């Protein structure tokens, strides 16, 4: 799947799952589309890490989870996690990621989850802003 198609699909799917708190107007708010490409057999471990730890640590550092997906079709269904998070601004995103990376809880979780090998070999990140006609802003 091309990145352009993934971005369009992710935006359309995100719009269909809008909750009231996500609709709040916030000038400068940016969305970050992230695609994680996992090493063979590591997707279940990555999903468990997100489910049990990562999202809570994101919340602690001002990152708002919008949605998380796994592709339906192989081979991507076996090794890919796609998600969108929101930051109050592009500048704040940089600060959020720095604080996240320095967080002792995250460092511990990452080390423990990767004691049998790295989970992810590649991360793609695209920053996006909502259009004036987007239901998700």
Buried (B, 14 or more C-beta within 10 A) or exposed (E): EEEEEBBEBBBEBBBEEBEEEBEEEEEEBBBBBBBBBBBEEBBEBBBEBBEEBBBEBBEBBBBBBBBBBBBEEEEBEBBBBBBBBBBBBEEBBEBBBEBBEEBEEBEEBBEEBBEEEEBBEEEEEBEBEBEEEEEBB
